[in-house]
Amino acid sequence: MTTTLITNISSLVTNDPAQGDGTPLGLVENAAVVLDGDTIAWVGPAAKAPSADESHDAGGRAAIPGFVDSHSHLVFAGDRTQEFNARMSGRTYSAGGIRTTVAATRAATDAELEANVVHYLAEALRQGTTTFETKSGYGLTTEDESRALRIAAAHTDEVTYLGAHIVSPDYAEDPAAYVELVTGEMLDACAPHARWIDVFCEKGAFDGDQARAILTAGRAKGLHPRIHANQLTYGPGVQLAVELDAASADHCTHLTDEDVDALANSSTVATLLPGAEFSTRAQWPNARRLLDAGATVALSTDCNPGSSFTSSVPFCIALAVRDMGMTPDEAIWSATAGGAAALRRTDVGTLREGARADLSLLNAPSHVHLAYRPGVPLVSAVWQRGVLR
């Protein structure tokens, strides 16, 4: 196995409090990292670095763990430019726009859908994302949901069954029958290809009782829950997430004090998706409130063609710092270690011995520049599983 020494790192975010300055970021100045195949073999001050087979001079750049994007919707076809244009001209966002993408996705071939996934993954990788979750949810038939998951599973282990994105247009007059399909035949076909089950618990999608039935059925098939919760209105989603030990409650825009307390006293991660608020001109989630209460927070893109068509975690970091009350340190942690927590992973989102060798170099002396220089393509090199991409 070939070892690689990456040295002359100005500032290294490890997310290991045992390293460096002892903060949650475990910041090491004048640092180096040794990769052994696809894992991290050593981290610490450059002056103490062991020798390796090969070396890479970081040139005084900062280094960070690869971003962990724990919420995306990449298996889709079509475009919703007209909807976005209308929304930016004054129309409000609702869950119903998903139907446009459903029609386009059903009409697409497997090759077209896979090409889209590959395209957006490459786009995200260039911006430092090395681990991602993605969902079905734009087919809403047994055949289309299962093929979406098969396509996704060829590219990531973090695959989520979201047959309960909205009630299928085919069942508009009989939502109960659609819930029966999602928890029955469709679940049977989809469970072998997924790790997670998700539901959009929201007015215009699924209520609390329907969401509980869907997530419980998925759990019985070996899928672990996550949930779209409290995005557009106050609702039961967050409380349901905690009740069912969901890995994450995603969006978390409209929270009561009881919701915040429930998240803070559970293992459920509050995953915030500022791209959605940016693209819909909606109220920003209050990250400061969650963090001050002690909740674990993740930041992700929610990349999808309707409400958050961005694959850029750096962009979401800048939004979170500017508009959601996060510090730059909190935002980078949430986009790396926080995303890993939302996927219940300990091997990614950190740079410590034994972790997966996923890291990025920034054309900047510090991770703070991700928020300080919004919109600038700062990621200059990415290692994924020890391979320089």
DOMARRO-963523 format. One record per residue (C-alpha): residue in one letter; x, y, z. Coordinates in pm, whole numbers, padded with zeros to 5 digits, always signed. Example, Ala and Ser with C-alpha at 12.3 -4.5 7.8 and 13.67 -1.06 7.14 Angstrom:
DOMARRO-963523
a+01230-00450+00780
s+01367-00106+00714
***
This chain:
DOMARRO-963523
m+00000+00000+00000
t+00143+00339-00101
t+00167+00607+00167
t+00140+00977+00085
l+00257+01268+00299
i+00064+01593+00249
t+00272+01863+00415
n+00309+02242+00436
i-00057+02276+00539
s-00111+02620+00693
s-00417+02523+00897
l-00573+02180+00927
v-00929+02115+01046
t-00938+01764+01196
n-01269+01770+01391
d-01077+01576+01655
p-01064+01771+01985
a-00766+01560+02091
q-00563+01734+01820
g-00417+02082+01796
d-00599+02357+01981
g-00838+02121+02162
t-01152+02287+02021
p-01421+02085+01840
l-01233+02161+01516
g-00907+02019+01652
l-00723+02286+01454
v-00356+02212+01382
e-00132+02491+01250
n+00165+02415+01020
a+00030+02064+00980
a+00074+01747+00780
v-00132+01436+00705
v-00018+01089+00602
l-00249+00876+00388
d-00211+00499+00377
g-00420+00381+00087
d-00777+00488+00156
t-00730+00573+00525
i-00562+00836+00738
a-00243+00698+00895
w-00117+01006+01081
v-00213+01368+01156
g-00013+01635+01336
p+00246+01912+01314
a+00450+01904+00993
a+00775+01911+01191
k+00687+01573+01345
a+00555+01403+01031
p+00683+01053+00953
s+00827+00969+00614
a+00610+00832+00335
d+00646+00680-00012
e+00523+00994-00184
s+00476+01356-00082
h+00250+01642-00181
d+00332+02004-00094
a+00012+02185+00007
g+00187+02518-00056
g+00065+02681+00262
r-00300+02608+00188
a-00560+02515+00449
a-00696+02160+00459
i-01035+02037+00575
p-01220+01704+00587
g-01427+01622+00281
f-01777+01762+00307
v-02050+01516+00404
d-02370+01614+00221
s-02634+01420+00411
h-02941+01541+00218
s-02979+01551-00161
h-03223+01450-00434
l-03010+01367-00738
v-03212+01104-00926
f-03435+01324-01140
a-03492+01454-01490
g-03620+01782-01623
d-03581+02144-01526
r-03790+02386-01319
t-03643+02714-01438
q-03986+02858-01510
e-04105+02778-01159
f-03796+02941-01007
n-03838+03248-01225
a-04203+03280-01125
r-04117+03236-00758
m-03851+03505-00776
s-04119+03721-00932
g-04353+03683-00637
r-04510+03338-00627
t-04466+03147-00298
y-04324+02796-00270
s-04540+02492-00191
a-04483+02118-00203
g-04688+02079-00521
g-04410+02172-00764
i-04258+01828-00713
r-04518+01687-00954
t-04344+01858-01247
t-04024+01667-01175
v-04216+01345-01120
a-04355+01361-01475
a-04012+01428-01627
t-03842+01158-01420
r-04095+00893-01513
a-04040+00975-01880
a-03659+00954-01859
t-03452+00648-01939
d-03226+00482-01685
a-02924+00611-01878
e-03052+00968-01865
l-03116+00949-01492
e-02774+00798-01422
a-02602+01060-01636
n-02765+01329-01423
v-02645+01164-01102
v-02289+01134-01234
h-02290+01496-01351
y-02402+01641-01019
l-02172+01415-00818
a-01875+01534-01021
e-01989+01892-00972
a-02010+01838-00595
l-01674+01659-00579
r-01501+01957-00740
q-01636+02164-00453
g-01508+01927-00184
t-01798+01687-00123
t-01664+01335-00074
t-01963+01166+00096
f-02324+01215-00001
e-02669+01080+00068
t-02934+01084-00201
k-03300+00991-00222
s-03565+00857-00452
g-03894+01046-00451
y-03947+01162-00808
g-04098+00840-00941
l-04379+00764-00697
t-04455+00428-00860
t-04308+00099-00746
e-04108+00061-01066
d-03980+00419-01078
e-03888+00437-00709
s-03700+00108-00716
r-03506+00200-01032
a-03410+00536-00878
l-03268+00357-00576
r-03080+00105-00791
i-02920+00392-00982
a-02830+00579-00664
a-02688+00268-00497
a-02434+00233-00778
h-02276+00558-00656
t-02323+00574-00278
d-02401+00356+00022
e-02617+00634+00167
v-02939+00571-00024
t-03281+00679+00103
y-03623+00550+00002
l-03853+00854-00028
g-04164+00710-00188
a-04344+00941+00057
h-04220+01264-00101
i-04572+01369-00190
v-04889+01174-00257
s-04854+01045-00612
p-05070+01232-00863
d-05215+00891-00949
y-05362+00874-00597
a-05464+01236-00554
e-05819+01133-00462
d-05714+00848-00232
p-05410+00935-00018
a-05475+00642+00215
a-05432+00401-00076
y-05101+00565-00162
v-04976+00527+00195
e-05073+00160+00170
l-04866+00130-00149
v-04566+00309+00004
t-04572+00085+00311
g-04647-00233+00114
e-04555-00330-00240
m-04333-00027-00303
l-04143-00072+00023
d-04085-00440-00054
a-03933-00352-00391
c-03725-00062-00260
a-03590-00182+00075
p-03316-00404-00073
h-03157-00099-00240
a-03171+00150+00048
r-03029+00214+00394
w-03278+00482+00499
i-03648+00569+00477
d-03772+00928+00466
v-04105+01109+00451
f-04205+01469+00378
c-04413+01542+00690
e-04577+01869+00587
k-04905+02030+00494
g-04965+01932+00133
a-04765+01610+00174
f-04807+01367+00471
d-04947+01433+00816
g-04803+01301+01141
d-05007+00980+01152
q-04925+00895+00790
a-04557+00973+00848
r-04545+00752+01158
a-04702+00462+00967
i-04456+00500+00678
l-04144+00527+00893
t-04252+00244+01121
a-04312+00017+00822
g-03969+00103+00685
r-03802+00034+01017
a-03966-00309+01024
k-03795-00379+00690
g-03455-00277+00826
l-03449+00082+00701
h-03357+00355+00949
p-03576+00668+00964
r-03495+01024+00866
i-03760+01289+00802
h-03834+01615+00623
a-03964+01808+00923
n-04107+02152+00997
q-03993+02315+00673
l-04296+02518+00571
t-04501+02525+00891
y-04498+02416+01253
g-04588+02049+01271
p-04529+01710+01429
g-04221+01615+01224
v-03947+01694+01475
q-04125+01526+01765
l-04188+01221+01547
a-03821+01211+01446
v-03710+01202+01810
e-03979+00948+01903
l-03860+00709+01631
d-03488+00774+01685
a-03452+00916+01335
a-03092+00988+01238
s-03194+01338+01134
a-03480+01583+01117
d-03419+01789+00803
h-03509+02156+00743
c-03618+02242+01102
t-03726+02595+01008
h-04039+02630+01225
l-03960+02501+01574
t-04129+02537+01910
d-03927+02544+02231
e-04039+02184+02286
d-03901+02087+01943
v-03564+02245+02021
d-03548+02074+02360
a-03640+01739+02207
l-03358+01765+01952
a-03109+01879+02215
n-03188+01579+02433
s-03175+01316+02161
s-02936+01162+01910
t-03141+01304+01621
v-02941+01560+01422
a-03103+01884+01306
t-03000+01906+00941
l-03032+02260+00808
l-03063+02325+00435
p-03008+02697+00368
g-03011+02651-00009
a-03386+02589+00018
e-03449+02913+00205
f-03227+03104-00038
s-03409+02962-00341
t-03760+03009-00202
r-03710+03338-00012
a-03840+03162+00295
q-03765+03220+00663
w-03415+03111+00763
p-03375+02832+01021
n-03236+02963+01350
a-02915+02765+01388
r-02805+02976+01684
r-03110+02869+01883
l-03040+02501+01817
l-02669+02524+01890
d-02716+02719+02211
a-02962+02452+02329
g-02704+02179+02267
a-02855+02019+01955
t-02625+01858+01698
v-02653+02048+01370
a-02562+01940+01017
l-02545+02156+00705
s-02634+02012+00366
t-02730+02129+00018
d-03074+01969-00038
c-02966+01963-00403
n-03285+01919-00604
p-03431+02077-00919
g-03714+02263-00749
s-03630+02431-00421
s-03249+02418-00386
f-03065+02358-00710
t-02714+02386-00569
s-02450+02121-00513
s-02219+02365-00334
v-02159+02303+00035
p-01928+02611+00050
f-02222+02823-00066
c-02439+02675+00211
i-02166+02745+00467
a-02160+03111+00362
l-02540+03134+00392
a-02537+02969+00734
v-02280+03215+00865
r-02444+03520+00711
d-02810+03444+00773
m-02850+03163+01027
g-02635+03278+01318
m-02354+03025+01284
t-01986+03103+01334
p-01744+02993+01059
d-01612+02722+01294
e-01962+02589+01363
a-02052+02592+00995
i-01747+02394+00881
w-01801+02141+01162
s-02168+02103+01069
a-02085+02049+00700
t-01834+01775+00782
a-01866+01606+01123
g-02230+01717+01153
g-02317+01558+00820
a-02141+01240+00931
a-02349+01238+01252
a-02665+01275+01043
l-02561+00958+00861
r-02446+00792+01185
r-02096+00761+01047
t-01768+00796+01236
d-01531+00718+00949
v-01596+01037+00750
g-01618+01407+00834
t-01299+01389+01041
l-00923+01368+00984
r-00786+01130+01244
e-00598+00803+01237
g-00815+00529+01091
a-01070+00759+00927
r-01137+00750+00555
a-00882+00952+00358
d-01121+01225+00238
l-00987+01581+00249
s-00966+01902+00050
l-00710+02177+00011
l-00833+02536-00006
n-00674+02823-00195
a-00676+03008+00135
p-00483+03008+00462
s-00789+02918+00674
h-01127+02744+00657
v-01282+03078+00756
h-01239+03191+00395
l-01525+02960+00293
a-01760+03216+00451
y-01529+03518+00415
r-01506+03478+00034
p-01853+03356-00070
g-01893+03236-00425
v-01519+03200-00486
p-01410+02847-00594
l-01158+02792-00315
v-01129+02411-00330
s-00806+02341-00519
a-00753+01967-00461
v-00969+01682-00331
w-00866+01338-00206
q-01148+01084-00192
r-01068+00746-00036
g-00702+00840-00065
v-00716+00915-00439
l-00637+01265-00565
r-00937+01352-00779
***
